[in-house]
Amino acid sequence: MKITFLGATRTVTGSNYLVEAAGKKFLVDCGMWQGKAELEEENATDFEYNPAEIDFMLLTHAHIDHSGRIPKLYNEGFKNKIYAHKATCDLCTLMLPDSGHIQEMEIEWRNRKRLRKGEEPRDPLYTAEDAVKSLQIFQPVNYDEIIDITENIHVRFNDAGHMLGSSIIELWVEEEGKTTKTVFTGDLGNNDIPLLSSPTMIEDADYLVMESTYGSRYHMRNYEKAELFLSIVSETLDKQGTVVIPSFAVGRTQEILYELNNLKDIRKDEEFRRQYKTLMQAPVYVDSPLAISATEVFKENMDLFDEETQAAISQGDNPLEFPGLKFTMSTDESKALNEDPTPSIIISASGMCDVGRIKHHLKHNLWNPNSTILFVGYQAPGTLGYSIVNGAKKVKIFGEEIAVNARIEYIEGYSGHADQEGLMNFIYSFVKKPKHIFLVHGEEESQTVLKGLIEEKAKLPVTIPSFGETYELGEEVVLTHKIERKLPVTLKTEVIKRLEKIKDELKDMDVYVREDMNNKDLRDEDIFRINEKIKDLEKQILNVIEG
């Protein structure tokens, strides 16, 4: 049995693994590269295999970084079955055509720029129609059922607790009278994600291919993030500002609606009641057609919710509905939100702010010091969301430079990914420990920290594969082949680019601080606060130099 790692290697997008076993070639996931423009260019390159020769595919979940190149795969010759959980199939019927529509819109805009430069126009990666055609090869399956793909290949999908329909896949392969079991985690969820059940703990495996997005970090606990969320929102509404929440249309949006509905239960003191009343009096808009449709899919699959949520539903408390919640489908309705001065909460896609209606809401709110941009999900390097979260003073949106004056907050606990504790607990839960672990779907720093921890605490060998590496899984794990093609974004280039960015930001800081020091109305406490921040920055610079 061989595995070739062709995506989500030392980065978090583009999940794609080619498995060769028992005379078959098959894929686990076929996701889209997201983030920097150079990385997204990889989506248009040829696959490192012939799609027509792939016998079947196993899909862990519907997120575009795991499913987004399926229509391209289909267009280039793959016409066999894609096995995925029923809810994943339902969500892909929304998400893949939506992705195709985005491809069409993006290429139209880029082609106008190409034509002005005298360059040849390009075709979209795929169209919405292409995506619809690819849906016919999806084969829905249920959790906990062993499926015989062939007489020598068997799989079982287990709840990964990451999003609706997300799966940990157990794969049994029989070769030369011996059975080898490999587990692909896909994206592992937290134990306390609203709506969803906790990830399934797997008893045994020979090999484990595991995500590592937050391998070096811990999340905030549920009660802490709920109180922080309410505090941030109520403070913004008190200032007559707007709270803009860039949210992934599928998963995070529905969890935020659940959280808003459940905030009433966390505390009973007077200040909390005041904050909660402020929140409940403000309109909450879900401004994303995809998120609205996905919410309906969630309602149709309530049997996948955790026991607590199902009990609440049986008592008539639907966590995806509450007073003040409004859905905006049309473009005109969306535009009207930015013309209405009423303090409100706007939940809009995309979660990394690169496409969709969220860019319009950022354009109208980033400059406003009374507004808050509240991030609740992972921001990939190179995205607009990443720049804002990491302190950009100005950003470009639709070609216009916008000053970042709004309050910027990031509540990491809303991530759908397990943190370091959750990942380690998943490993500890194995009764029969895997002989070898491969870490994928993580930035290099997270993977390196997690690798060291696994080797120290669990005493298991760990490999962090690079793009294009093929490993043969036998008595020993052997690197048998490596494709000599480097992806454009590496941690080293990221460091150099970040240094250049810091140089520019230090120049900006110098200008802004000097302007403040010349302001006669500046209070002593403001000067103290600026001084403390500069001292903190000095310490961080010294830490980098000394490290």
Residue pairs with C-beta under 8 A, 6 or more apart in sequence:
1 19
1 20
1 21
1 22
1 173
1 175
1 180
1 182
1 472
1 473
1 474
2 19
2 20
2 21
2 470
2 471
2 472
2 473
2 480
3 17
3 18
3 19
3 182
3 209
3 438
3 470
3 471
3 473
4 17
4 18
4 19
4 20
4 48
4 49
4 468
4 469
4 470
4 471
4 481
5 17
5 438
5 440
5 465
5 466
5 467
5 468
5 469
5 470
5 471
6 14
6 16
6 17
6 18
6 47
6 48
6 49
6 467
6 468
7 13
7 14
7 15
7 16
7 17
7 29
7 31
7 33
7 467
8 14
8 15
8 16
8 31
8 65
8 211
8 440
8 441
9 440
9 465
9 466
9 467
9 469
9 487
10 442
10 443
10 444
10 447
10 464
10 466
10 467
10 490
10 491
11 35
11 39
11 442
11 443
11 487
11 489
12 65
12 213
12 378
12 380
12 441
12 442
12 443
13 31
13 32
13 33
13 34
13 35
13 39
13 65
13 380
14 31
14 32
14 33
14 34
14 39
14 42
14 65
15 28
15 29
15 30
15 31
15 60
15 65
15 66
15 186
15 440
15 441
16 27
16 28
16 29
16 30
16 31
16 69
17 27
17 28
17 29
17 184
17 209
17 440
18 25
18 26
18 27
18 48
18 49
19 25
19 26
19 27
19 28
19 171
19 182
21 153
21 173
21 175
21 180
22 150
22 152
22 153
22 173
22 174
22 175
23 152
24 55
24 56
24 149
24 150
24 153
25 49
25 53
25 54
25 55
26 54
26 55
26 56
26 57
26 58
26 149
26 153
27 54
27 56
27 57
27 58
27 73
28 57
28 58
28 59
28 60
28 169
28 184
28 209
29 57
29 58
29 59
29 60
29 66
29 67
29 186
30 57
30 59
30 66
30 67
30 68
30 69
30 70
30 73
31 63
31 64
31 65
31 66
31 67
31 68
31 69
32 43
32 64
32 65
32 67
32 68
32 69
32 99
33 39
33 40
33 42
33 43
33 65
34 40
34 64
34 65
34 352
34 354
34 380
34 383
35 352
35 380
35 381
35 382
35 383
35 386
35 489
36 381
36 382
36 488
36 489
37 382
38 488
38 489
39 382
39 487
39 488
39 489
41 488
42 487
42 488
43 68
43 69
43 72
43 125
44 122
44 125
47 73
47 76
48 468
48 483
50 77
51 73
51 74
51 76
51 77
51 78
52 76
52 77
52 78
52 79
54 73
54 78
54 80
55 80
56 80
56 81
56 82
56 83
56 149
57 70
57 73
57 78
57 80
57 81
57 82
57 83
58 82
58 83
58 84
58 155
58 169
58 171
58 184
59 66
59 67
59 70
59 82
59 83
59 84
59 88
59 92
60 66
60 84
60 88
60 160
60 166
60 167
60 168
60 169
60 184
60 185
60 186
60 187
61 67
61 84
61 85
61 88
61 160
61 162
61 163
61 165
61 166
61 167
61 186
61 187
62 84
62 88
62 91
62 92
62 95
62 163
62 165
62 250
63 95
63 163
63 187
63 248
63 250
63 251
64 95
64 99
66 186
66 187
67 88
67 92
67 95
67 96
68 96
68 99
69 125
70 82
70 92
70 96
70 131
70 134
71 96
71 99
71 100
71 125
71 126
71 130
71 131
71 133
71 134
72 125
72 126
72 130
73 134
74 130
74 133
74 134
74 137
75 126
75 130
75 134
78 137
79 137
80 137
81 137
81 138
81 139
82 137
82 138
82 139
83 139
83 141
83 147
83 149
83 155
83 157
84 92
84 138
84 139
84 140
84 141
84 157
84 165
84 167
85 140
85 141
85 142
85 143
85 157
85 165
85 166
85 167
86 140
86 141
86 142
86 165
86 301
87 164
87 165
87 297
87 301
87 304
88 140
88 164
88 165
88 166
88 167
89 135
89 138
89 140
89 165
90 165
90 297
90 300
90 301
91 164
91 165
91 250
91 294
91 297
92 135
92 138
93 135
94 250
94 290
94 293
94 294
94 297
95 249
95 250
95 290
95 294
96 131
96 132
96 134
96 135
97 128
97 131
97 132
98 128
98 290
99 131
100 124
100 126
100 127
100 128
100 129
100 130
100 131
100 132
101 128
102 355
102 356
103 124
103 125
103 126
103 127
104 124
104 127
104 128
106 124
106 355
107 121
107 122
107 123
107 124
107 125
110 122
111 121
111 122
114 120
114 121
114 122
115 121
141 147
141 157
142 157
143 157
143 158
143 159
143 167
143 200
144 156
144 157
144 158
145 156
145 157
146 154
146 155
146 156
147 154
147 155
147 156
147 157
148 154
149 155
151 174
152 173
152 174
152 175
153 171
153 172
153 173
153 174
154 171
154 172
155 169
155 170
155 171
155 172
156 169
156 170
157 167
157 168
157 169
158 167
158 168
158 169
158 170
158 200
158 202
159 166
159 167
159 168
159 196
159 197
159 199
159 200
159 304
160 166
160 167
160 168
160 185
160 186
160 187
160 188
160 189
160 199
160 200
161 188
161 189
161 190
161 191
161 193
161 196
161 197
161 198
161 199
161 200
162 186
162 187
162 188
162 189
162 193
162 196
162 199
162 251
162 416
162 417
163 187
163 189
163 196
163 250
163 251
163 416
164 195
164 196
164 250
164 251
164 254
164 297
164 298
164 301
164 304
165 301
165 304
166 186
166 187
166 189
167 186
168 183
168 184
168 185
168 186
168 188
168 199
168 200
168 202
169 183
169 184
169 186
170 181
170 183
170 202
170 205
171 181
171 182
171 183
171 184
172 179
172 180
172 181
173 179
173 180
173 181
173 182
180 206
180 207
180 473
181 204
181 205
181 206
181 207
182 205
182 206
182 207
182 208
182 209
182 473
183 202
183 205
183 207
183 208
183 209
183 434
184 209
185 208
185 209
185 210
185 211
185 426
186 211
187 211
187 213
187 416
187 417
187 441
188 199
188 210
188 211
188 417
188 418
188 422
188 423
188 426
189 196
189 198
189 199
189 416
189 417
189 418
189 422
190 198
190 219
190 415
190 416
190 417
190 418
190 419
190 422
191 198
191 199
191 422
192 198
192 221
192 222
193 255
193 416
194 255
194 258
194 259
194 262
194 309
194 319
195 254
195 255
195 258
195 298
195 305
195 306
195 309
195 319
196 304
196 305
196 306
197 304
197 305
197 306
197 307
198 306
199 418
199 422
199 426
201 426
201 429
202 426
202 429
202 430
203 429
203 430
203 431
203 432
204 430
204 431
204 432
205 430
205 432
205 434
206 434
206 435
206 436
206 473
207 434
207 435
207 436
207 437
207 438
207 473
207 477
208 427
208 434
208 436
208 437
208 438
209 437
209 438
209 440
210 423
210 426
210 427
210 437
210 438
210 439
210 440
211 417
211 418
211 423
211 439
211 440
211 441
211 442
212 423
212 439
212 440
212 441
212 442
212 446
212 447
212 450
213 378
213 415
213 417
213 441
213 442
213 446
214 415
214 417
214 418
214 419
214 420
214 423
214 442
214 446
215 420
215 423
215 439
215 442
215 446
215 447
215 449
215 450
215 451
215 453
216 420
216 445
216 446
216 448
216 449
216 450
217 412
217 419
217 420
217 446
218 419
218 420
218 421
219 412
219 413
219 415
219 419
220 228
220 411
220 412
220 413
221 413
222 413
223 266
224 413
225 411
225 413
225 414
226 259
226 262
226 263
226 266
227 266
227 267
228 411
229 259
229 263
229 374
229 411
230 263
230 266
230 272
230 275
230 276
230 279
231 275
232 243
232 372
232 374
232 407
232 409
232 411
233 243
233 275
233 279
233 345
233 372
233 374
234 274
234 275
234 276
234 278
234 279
235 372
236 242
236 243
236 343
236 370
236 371
236 372
236 407
237 243
237 278
237 279
237 282
237 343
237 345
238 278
239 370
240 341
240 343
240 370
241 343
241 368
241 370
241 371
241 372
241 406
242 343
242 344
242 345
242 346
242 365
242 368
242 370
242 371
242 372
243 344
243 345
243 346
243 371
243 372
243 374
244 346
244 348
244 358
244 361
244 362
244 365
244 371
244 372
244 373
244 374
244 406
245 256
245 345
245 346
245 347
245 348
245 373
245 374
245 375
245 376
246 348
246 349
246 350
246 351
246 352
246 353
246 358
246 362
246 373
246 375
246 376
246 377
246 385
247 253
247 256
247 288
247 291
247 347
247 348
247 349
247 351
247 376
247 377
248 349
248 350
248 351
248 377
249 288
249 290
249 291
249 294
249 349
249 350
249 351
250 290
250 291
250 294
251 416
252 351
252 376
252 377
252 414
252 416
253 286
253 288
253 291
253 294
253 295
253 347
253 349
254 291
254 294
254 295
254 298
254 320
255 414
255 416
256 347
256 376
256 414
257 284
257 286
257 295
257 319
257 320
257 322
257 325
257 347
258 309
258 319
258 320
260 279
260 284
260 322
260 325
261 317
261 319
261 320
261 321
261 322
262 319
263 276
263 279
264 276
266 272
279 345
280 322
280 323
280 324
281 324
282 324
282 342
282 343
282 344
282 345
283 324
283 326
283 342
283 344
283 345
284 322
284 324
284 325
284 326
284 344
284 345
284 347
285 326
285 327
285 328
285 337
285 344
285 345
285 346
285 347
285 348
286 292
286 295
286 325
286 326
286 327
286 328
286 347
286 348
287 328
287 333
287 334
287 337
287 346
287 347
287 348
287 357
287 361
288 347
288 348
288 349
288 356
288 357
289 329
290 349
291 347
291 348
291 349
292 327
292 329
295 320
295 327
298 320
299 318
299 320
302 309
302 310
302 313
303 310
305 313
309 319
312 318
312 319
313 319
328 334
328 336
328 337
334 357
334 360
335 360
337 344
337 346
337 361
338 360
338 361
338 364
338 365
346 361
348 356
348 357
348 358
348 361
349 356
349 357
349 358
350 356
350 358
351 376
351 377
351 378
351 385
352 377
352 378
352 379
352 380
352 383
352 384
352 385
352 386
353 359
353 362
353 383
353 384
353 385
353 388
354 383
354 384
354 385
359 384
359 397
359 398
362 373
362 384
362 388
362 395
362 397
362 402
363 397
363 398
363 400
363 402
365 371
365 373
365 406
366 373
366 388
366 395
366 397
366 402
366 403
366 404
366 405
366 406
367 402
367 403
367 404
367 405
367 406
368 405
368 406
369 405
369 406
369 407
370 406
371 406
371 407
372 406
372 407
372 408
372 409
373 388
373 406
373 407
373 408
373 409
374 409
374 410
374 411
375 385
375 388
375 389
375 408
375 409
375 410
375 411
376 410
376 411
376 414
376 415
377 414
377 415
377 416
378 415
378 417
379 385
379 386
379 389
380 386
381 443
381 489
381 494
382 489
384 395
384 397
387 395
388 395
388 404
388 408
389 408
389 410
391 408
391 505
392 404
393 403
393 404
393 505
393 508
393 512
394 401
394 402
394 403
394 404
395 401
395 402
395 404
396 402
418 426
420 449
420 450
420 453
423 450
424 453
424 454
424 457
424 458
427 433
427 437
427 454
427 458
427 460
428 458
433 458
433 460
434 460
435 460
435 461
435 477
436 460
436 461
436 462
436 463
436 473
436 477
437 454
437 460
437 461
437 462
437 463
438 462
438 463
438 464
438 465
438 471
439 447
439 450
439 451
439 462
439 463
439 464
440 465
442 450
443 491
444 464
444 491
445 491
447 464
448 464
451 462
451 464
454 460
454 462
455 461
455 462
461 477
463 471
463 477
465 471
466 482
467 483
467 485
467 486
467 487
468 482
468 483
468 484
468 485
469 479
469 481
469 482
469 483
470 479
470 480
470 481
470 482
471 477
471 478
471 479
471 480
472 478
472 480
513 530
513 534
516 522
516 526
516 530
517 527
